Amino acid sequence: MDVLTGSKVFSSLRPLNLSTCTKQDIIDYFNNSYDLNESLFLGLRDESAMYKCPDRLRLPLIFYYGHTAAVYVNKLMLAGLIKERPNLHFETMFETGVDEMSWDDTENYRMGGSYKWPALHEVVEYRRTVRSIILNVIESTKLELPINMESPWWALLMGMEHERIHLETSSVLIRQLPIEMVVRPEGWKYGPTKSDCAVKGNKMVSMSSKHVTLGKPLEFPSYGWDNEYGSYSCKVPSFEASQYLITNAEFYEFVNDGGYQTADLWTEEGWRWVQYRKALHPTFWICDQGCKSGCGGKLANYSHCKINFINSNGHELINEKTKCNHYKLRVMFDLIDMPWDWPVEVNYLEAKAFCKWKGPGYRLPIEAEHHVMRGIQLPTSMGPECDIIFQKEIHANINLHYGSSTPVNLFPPTKAGFYDVFGNVWEWMEDHFNGLSEFHSHFLYDDFSSPCFDGKHNVILGGSWISTGDEASRFARYAFRRHFFQHCGFRLARNPTTEAELPAIFVETDVFVLGSGVQANEVLIDNNTTVHLTESKNLTYNYDTVEKLEGILELEFGFRDCFAAVVVNLCTSYCNYYQVAANSVVHLGTATGRGAFELSKRFNKVLGIESCGRLLDAALKLQNGDEIILKDRKIIKLSDDYTPNRVIFKQLTWVPNEVDSHDLTLVTHLHRVQNPKAWLARLWEITKLEGIVVIASPEREWNKERLKHFLHHRLTCVSNEEVTYQEKDELKSAVVTVWRHQ
């Protein structure tokens, strides 16, 4: 495309050593990250492809092209490295993608033709502007080593590693585009379809019991995402696993045996997915049956599967002996003859069905077993050299060594005897995704991992051929929903005995999803296998219980002088005193809505934000005029004193740009959120210059002095007092502070 200019870059630098890197190293790594992502889009034939939805549950490609630049700006603003935004409209539009709950979710409104995306040349210019801003920040910011999580430089590194994640996820989307819409860029090199030796069999390799410890040390001198830190130690009982990833050839036997037509092989979730997608084979396999593509928007009726297997004489090129040649493989920009020795790429649901088809006892590996399969790892005390992505010679298909998968036996095995433990394709694990012990989110990206600690996301490990930077690290832990497509495959595992106790991590916390309720988490391993059930490391999920809901409803609507009512009365006094306009207010931590409804008496527009699904569901029911009956038969109903149509409720896990700015910002939930600093960081930006911020907490630790540590660079405390409120039969005290722009 003429609009997309610039150099084609398809080779990746290694990550930064945060103890020794120079500014030039940082500049080089940033430019490499930025160029890699932009180069990927050079594979689109024309601009129109930018506005297509390759996946019905993902946004058009133009979003992902602009998204990474917008995230840089948003993180640098939070870190205080820049003071002004280049384009707030773009930083709002491109800020947040979609995270569908299920394969049959309704398409996001931004996928339709009515949503107005900007012209490509505008987004190209925006990316150029952001590049210039970042290079200026690097040049002008004092570099103090080592860089760690407390350093403002962490925001820059976060942007770079976030861009590299989207290099991979955008590659999956482009791979799902119609073949007519892509062209292989100059310099893109696919891997060989065969190695020197054919893959013959896939034996199970036995491993004896071992102790392993997962987790990245806090002081390790490379960038890491929040879920990598902490630790988890366990004893892994003896097991066996396939030496290779499951190949296309092996998976073909499952397909040919009617695997996609046999309900008994699938989990309940998996069979519903098969029926919805009408799947007959893996998504990147291409046949001539007109299979459903899974594309969205204007591509909804498109089918990749329209190969002509008839020769010029009208004879079919396939018979029973050559039936396996009925398939081709869609790689990034081409259709190629099926490389049978490459690993198959499937979602978790397909991988589990294959395990069931293979026979009793077969399953996917668990995260701790994957660490055993790596063999003895170099000690972390060695620093970056202990990590595969930092090593001078990398004997694995990672870091864009090739632009595709490779035969499963092309690279040497680990000393434990397993191939492709790192690279080629990611591997699905049985474990639910969860934080390790002492999990802490980072305020710059509070919801990077924790929303996925819901029992609906499974761990993937090892990286793929396009994994670079942190994604290709030994410490990398990522996760996707079970129906999600990625460059991801699997290998088989099983235990030598019929009964086993596996240190697999399964989240038992019930998570309430707004609009859907609670869906029980499944433990999809044989009944004879014992696993480790644990609560989610997401504090919001643990707080959002039925018991907590009942208690808050009773407190908020059962007492006239409850916490929410007392605080809102104070807000009214503060607004009168400081002559604050009554146009709009945002309430962070609106719970079951009493505070928001009280605010509707004074303000024309009330935005109530809550992260807990159960609490917000109750607020919405009350707003709609419904009655809520508690277990003790008490009836909660909204009185006629309020103006509920002035209130808009939103479930948010942070403060995005869409929150806009308001006359009054009220914060009442710091005592119950994962990372309070993340909720405080943008208070100055969502409060109008003439407005005020009121922070109220039932816990005295959120006093003026503590808050000043987070807010002093933008806001000044103008009032600090303790107030009393009623909680059942007790009078309790709360700390309330008022803040204004400096």
N, C-alpha and C positions, 0 to 999 in steps of 0.2 A: 504494500500500500504506500502510495506517495506521501501520505500524511505522516506515516511512521518512519521517520528518518533516524539515522544514528548507526553506530557500528553493531554488527552482529556478534554477540558474545555468547559462546556455548561452552566455555571452560570456567570452572569455579576455583576461586582462591580458597585456601584453608582458613578456618576461623581465626580470630584474633587471640593472641596470648595477652591477657589483661594485666600481666605483671611487667611485660617488656615492650608492648606495642608503642609505636611512635604515632604522631599525627598523620604522617604520610601513610603508615600502615592502615590507619582508620579510613583515610580518604580512599585508598585503593580498595579496601574491602567494601566500603559504601558504594563506590562507583560500580564495582563488580556486581553487587547485589542488585542495584538499580538497573544496570545494563542487561543482566541475565533475564530479569522479569520482562523488560521491554522487548528484548529480542524474541521472546517466545511468541509475542503477538505478530511478529513479522511473518508467521506461518498462515495468517488469514489472507484470503485472496483479495478481499475488498472490504470497504468500511461497513457494508451491510451486516457482515458476520459479527461485528462488535455489538450489534443490537439484537442478536438472537440468543435464545435460551437453550443451550445444549442439554440441560437437565431441567425437567419440569419443577424441581424443587430448589433450583438455584437461579440467581439473577442473571440478566444478560452480561456478556463479557465486558461491556463498557464499564460496569460497576467495578469489576475486579481490577481493571486497568487503572482506574482512578483511586480505588480503595487504599492501596498501600501508601500512596503519597499523602492522602488525607490522614491516615493513622500516624505517619511521621509528625505532621503538624500538631495533631491533637496531643500526642505524647510529649512533644517538645514544649507545648503550652503548659501542660500539667507540671513539667519539670522546671519551668521557669527559664528555659533556654531561649525562648523567643517571647516577645511581649505582644505582638500583633499577629492576627491571622491574615494570610494572603487572600482567602476566599471562603468566608463562613458558609456560604451557600453550598459549595462543594464539600466542605468539611462536615456538613450535616448530611447531604445526599449520599456521600460515599463512606459514611462512618460505619454503618452497621449492615451486615448481610442478613441472611435468613438462616434459622436453625429449625428445620422442620422436625416435628415429633414423630411422624410416620410417613411411609411411602405414599399414602393416599391423602396427604394434607392438601388443602385448597391452595392453589397457586397464589403466591404473594402478589399484591396489587401492582408492584413495580415490574412484574413480568409481562403485563399486558401492553397492548399497543397504545393505550391512552396515556400511559405515563410518559412524561416528557423528559427524556435524557438529553444532556447537552451534546452539541456537535463534537465530533472526535477531535477536530483541531483545537477546540477550547480545552479539552482534557489534556491533550499533548502539551499545550502551552502551560497548563497548570502544573504538570509534572516537571517541566523545565524550570518553572519558578521555584518549586519546592526543592529541586536539586540544588539550585543556586543558594537558597536559604540554608540548607543543611551544610553545604560546603563552607559557607560563611560562618556558621555556628562552630564547625570543627576548627576553623582557622582562628576564631576569636575567643574560644573558651579555653581557659587554663587547664592543662592536662596534668592530673595528679595520679600517680600509679601507686598501688594497683587500683584498677577500676573495680568497684564492687557495687552491690545493690543500692547503697546509700549515695552513690555518686550520681550527679546529674547526667554523666555520660551513659549511664545505664539506659536512659530513654533513647539515645541514639542507637545503641546496640539492639534494643528491643525492636526499633523500627527496621533495622537491617535483617534481623532474624525473622521478623514477621513477614517481610518481603519474600524471604526464601521459602517460607511455608506456602505462600501464595504462588510462587513459581511452580510448586508441585501441584497444588489444588487446581490452579488454572490449566496446567497441562492435562489433567484428567478431563476437564470440561472441553478443552479444544479437541481432545481425542474423541469426544462424543459428538462433535459437530458433523454434519453431513460431509462426506469425503470431497464433494464438489466445492466446498467452501474453504478448503485448506490447500496449501502447497508447501512442500518441504523446503525450508530455508537453506541457503547455501551454507555449508559447514556442519549441518546436522548429520550425525553418523550413527546409524543403527548398529546394534551388536550382531555378531555372527549367529546364524541359526543353528549351527552345529559346532561342537568342539572336536578336537582330534580323536576323541574316543566317544562312541555312542553311549547314551545312557541306557544301561541294561539293568533293569530291576531297581528297586528302591528299598534296600534292606533296612530293618529296624536295628538301631544301635543301642545297646544296653548301657545304662549308667547306674553306678552304685549310689547309695545314699550320700548326700553331701550337705554341708551347711553353706548358705549363701547370705550375703548382705546386699540389699539394694539401696541406692540413694547416692546423691552427689554431695560431697562435702561443701559447706557454705563458702569456704575460703578458696575453692578450686578456681584457678585463674582463666576461666572461659565463661562465656554467657550461658545461662541456663534459664529455663522456664520454671515457674513456681513448683510444679508437680514433681520435678526432678530431685528436689531437696528434701531433707529428712532421711529416715532410714527405715528399713524393714528387714529383720533377720529371721531366718527360719531354717529348719531342717527339711531338705527335700528327700522324700523316700525314693528308693530305687525305681527307675522307670526306663522305658525305651521309646525312641522316637525315630522317625524316618530320616535317613542320612541326607536325603535331598528334599527340597520343596516338592510338593505334588506337581507333576508336569501336566502340560496340555494332553499328552498321550494317556496318562493315567486317568485324567478327568474325563476324557472321551469315552472310556469304558463305562463310566457312570451315566453319561449322557445317552450312549447307545443302548444301555440297559433299561432305559425308561425312567431314569432318576428324577426327571422333572415332571413326570406324570404319576409318580408313586407317593401318595400322601403320607403313608406310614414312615417314610424316610425323613420327613420334615418335622420341625417343631411346629407348634400351633401358629406362632408368629411367622415362621418361614413359609408355611403352606398358604397362609393368607397373602403373603407377598407374591408367591408364585402365581396364584390365581389372579391377583390384581395386575401384575406385570405381563401375564401370559408368557412367562419365560420358558424357553425351550433349551437354552444353553447359556454359557457365560456372556456377559454384556458386550465384551470386545470380540467375541467370535461372530463371524459374519456368514450367513447361509443364504439360501434363495427362497425362503418361506415367508418373506414379508413380515418378520417379527416386529412387535411393538418396540419402538426405539427408546421411550422414556424421555424424549425431548419435550420442551415446554413452549408456550407461546405459539408463534406462527409455525413452529416445527412440530407441533403436537401430533400430527398425522404422518410424520416422516418415518420411513423404515430404512435402516441401514442394510437390511437383509434382502437384497434384490440382485444378487449376483446371477449372471447367466451361465449355467453349466451345460449349455447346449452348443455343440460345435456348428460350423457353417453348413454342414450337411443335415442338420436337424437331429443328430443323434445325441442322446444323453451321455455325458462324460463320466457318469458315476454308475457303478454296479455294486453288488455286495462286497466284492473284493476291494474296491477302491472307495468304499463309502466314507471312510475317514477324510478323504480329499474333498468332501462336501463342504468343508469349512475353510475360510480364510481368517486371518487375524487383522484387526484394525490396530495399527500402531499409530504414532502421533499424527503423521501426515499422509500415510499410505495404507493400502491393503496389500498384504503379503501372503504367500503360501504359509499355511499353518506351521509354525516352528514347534514341532512336537516335544522337543527337549527343553523348551522354555517353561518357566513356572506358570501355571494357570493363575488368572487373576479373577477373584470372586469376592462376594461379600461374605460376612460371617455366616449368614443363614445357609448359603450354598455349601460352605465348608463343612458345617455341621451335618448337612444331609449326606455329604460324601462319607463322613465318619460313620454314620449310621449304616449306610450301604456297605461299607467295608467290613463290618461285622461287630459282634459284641466287644465292648471294652475300648474300642477306638474313640479317641477324642482329640481335641487340639491341645497343644502344650499350655502350661501356665507360665506366668511371668518368671517365677523363680526357676523353673526348669530351663527356660531360655538362657538364664545366666549360667546354669550348669553346662549347657551345650556350647557355650563360648569357650570353655576350657579355662585354664588358670589365666587370669588377667593380671597385667602389670599393676603394681600398687599405685594408688592415687597420689602418694607422696612424691612420685616422680614428676608430677605436674602434667602439663598437656601431652607430653610424649606417651603417656599411658593410654591415650584415647586414639582410636583408630583414625579419626578424621584429621589428626595432627601429624600422623606418622609420614615419613618421607616416601615410603613404599606402601601403597595401599593395595592389598590383594583381594579386592572386592569390587563389585559393580555398584559403586556409589559415586557421588560428586560429579555426575555427568561424564563419567569415563566413556559411556556410550549413551546414545539417545533412545535406548530401549532396554528391554530385558535381554538376558543372555542364557545360554544353556546352563542348566543347574549344576553341571560338573566342570564349568569352564575355569573357575577359580578354586584354589586349594581349600581343603576342609580345615576346620579348627583342630587343635590337638586332641579334642574329644571325639573327632570323627564326623562332624556335621558340616555340610556345605551351605553357603549363603546364609549363615547366621546374621551376617551384616550384608545388606545390599541386595540387589536384584529386584526383589519386591518385599514390601512389608509383610509381616506375619501376624495373622489373627491369633490372639490368646483367648483362653477361656475366662480370664479374670475380668471382672467389672473394673472400670477405671475409678481410681480413688486416690486421694492424697496419701503420702507416706506419713509416718509419725512426725509430730511437730510441724505439720503443714501450715504454711503462711503464704497468703497471696501477696502480690506486690501492688502498691496503691496505684501505679501507673496502668495496671491491667488486672484489676481485681477479679474480673470474671473470665480470665483466660481459660482456667481449668475447672474451677469449682462448679459451674452449672452442669458439667458433665459427670459429676459424682452422683449420678442419679440411678445407677443400676441399669441404665438403658444404653450405655456406651461401653464397648469392649476395648481392651488394650490392644494396640498394635506396636510391634517392636522391630528393630533391625534396619529400618530405612529401605529406600528403593534406589533405582538407578539415577533418579533425579533428585534425591535427597542431598542437600548441601548444608554446610554450617552446622548449627546445633541439631538439625534433624538427623544428621549422619553420625552423631556422637554416640558413644557407648552408653551415655546417661539418658538419651532421649526416650521419653515415654509419651506416646500420643494415643488418641482414642477416637473412634467414630461410632455412630449408631450402627446397629447390626445390618441394616439394609443398605448402608452407604457403600459407594464404589470408590476405590482408590487404586493405585498401583499396588495391590495387596493380594497375597496368596496365603498359603498355609502348609504345614507339614503335619503328619500324624503323630500321636503319642498314645501310650497306654501303660498301665501298670502290670507287673508280672503276676500279681495276685488279684483275686476277685474283689477283695475288700482293701481299701486304701484310704489313708487320711492325707489329703492334699492341702498344702499351704496356699491354695488359690484364694483370692480375695473376692468376695461377693458382697455387694451392698444390700443390707436388709432394711434400710430406712425407707419407709413409704413416702413417696414424693407426690404431692398434690399438683396436678397440672391444670391450670385455669382453662375451663372449657371441656376438660376430659375427666377430671377427677383423679383417682388413684388407680394405677395399673400395677398389679403385683409384679415384683421382680422375679425372674425365673432363674433357677439354678439348673443349667442344662448339662449336667453330668450324671452318669449312671447312679442309680439309687444306692448302690453299695459303696459309693465314694463319699467320704466326709470332707467338707470344705470349711473354710474360715469365713463365717458370717460376721460382718462388721458394720458399724454405723457410718454413714456418709461423713466425709470431712468437710462438707458444706454446712456451715453453722445454720444457715437459713432453713435448709431442709429439716434439720433436727429441731429447730424452734417451732416450725410450722406444723404442729400436731393438732389433733382434734381437741385434746385437753386444753391446750393453750388457746385455741380458738374460743372455746366455751368460756374460759376464764376472762379473756379480753372482752368478749361481747358483754358479759355480765358487768365488768368494771366500767366499760365505756358507756353502756346504755342503762345501767342499773343504778347509777349514782349521779346526782346533779353536779356535784363538785369533784368529778373524776379528774384524773391527770390531764386528759385532752381538753376538757372544758375549761379548767383553770388556766391552762397555758394559752388557749385562744383568747380568753378574756384579757389576759395580760397583753397579748399581741394587739388587741384593739386599743388598749391604753397607749402602748408604745407608738402605734401608727398615728394616733391623734396627737401625741406629744411631738413627734418628729415630722408631722404633717406629711405622712406617706399617702400617696394616692391609693384609691380602692379599685384599681382596674383588675389586677391579677395577683394571685398568690400561688406558690408551689409549696406543698407539704410533703417533705421527705419522711417516710415512715408513717403513712396514714392509717396503718393497721385496719380495723374494721370500719373506719370512716367517720367516727364521731367528730374528730378534729376538722376534717374537710367539710362536713355538714355545718358545723358551727361557723366556719369561715365563710360559708355561702351567705350568711346573714349580712356580711359587710362587703364582700368582694364580688365583682361581676363575673370573674372567671376564677375557678379553683381547680388546680391540677393536683390530684392526690396520687403520690407514688408509693408503691409498696412492693417489696420483693417476695413476700410470702403469698403463695397462691391461695391457700385456704382463707386467710384474712381478707384478701382482696375480693374473693368470691362472695364472702358475706357482705362486704360493703356494696357490691354491685346488686346483690339481691335486695338489700334494704333500699337502695336507690330506686329500684324498680317497683317498690311498694310491697314486696313480699314480707311475710312474717317468718321469723326464725325461731323454732321451738328448741329450747335447751333440754338437756337430759332430765333436769329437775322440773320440766314442764313449764318453765318460765317462757314467756313469749316476748321476743324482741321485735319491735316495729318502729319505724321512723315516725317521729311526730310531725305535725303540720307547721312547726316553727321554722323549718328549713326551706331552702330553695334548691332542691337536689339537681334541677336541670342546669344549674350553673357549674356543676362539678363534673370533671372528667377524671376517671381513674385509669392508671396505667401500671402494669407490672414491669418494673425495670430492676436490673441487678446492679446498676450504676447510674451516673448522671450524664447521659449523652447530650449532644448539641441540640437535639430536638426539644429538649426541655425549655429552651429559649431563656428569656430574662423576665423577671417579675418584680413587682413593687415590694412584696414581702416574701422572704424565703424562711420557712419554718422547718426545723430539724428536730425530730423527737425519737430517733431510733438508734443512736450511736451505741447504746448498751447492748444491742442485739445483732449487729452486723459483722460480717467476716473481717472487713478491713475499714475501720472508721475513717482513716486518712483518705481513702478513696472517695468517700462521700463529702469530705470537707474540701478537697482540692479545688473544686470548681464553684464553690459558693459565691466567690466574688464575681464570677462570670455570668451566673444565672440570676444575679440580683442587680436591678437597675441602679444607676449612680445615686439617685435620690432615695433609694429604698433602704430597707434594713434586713438584717439576718437575725433571726431569733433561734437560739439553740437551747433546748430544754432536755434535761435528763434526770431520771429518778436515781441515778448513781452520781455521787458527789465527785467522783474522779474526773468528770467532764466539766471542770470548773474553768474559770477565766484563765488561770495560769497554764493549765494544760492545753487549752484550746489556742492560746496565744502562740504556742510553739508551731502550730499548723497554719495559723491565719495571719500572723503579724505582718507578712510581706505585702498584703493587699487590704486587710480590714483592721479596724481599730475597735476595741471594746468600749462601749459607751454606757453600759449598764450591767450590773452583776448582782443578783439577789437570790435568796432562797424563798420558796413558797410552799405552802402546805396544800395537800389535796387528800381526798378520801379514797381509801382502798378497802372495801368491805367495812369492817368495824374499826379500822385504824385510820389515824391521820398520819400521813407520811410527808416527807419533804423532797423537793426537787430543786435542782440548780438551774437558773435561767439567766442566760447572758444575751446581750444585744450588741450587734456589730454593724458598723457603717464603713463605707469606702473611705480610704484615707484621702 
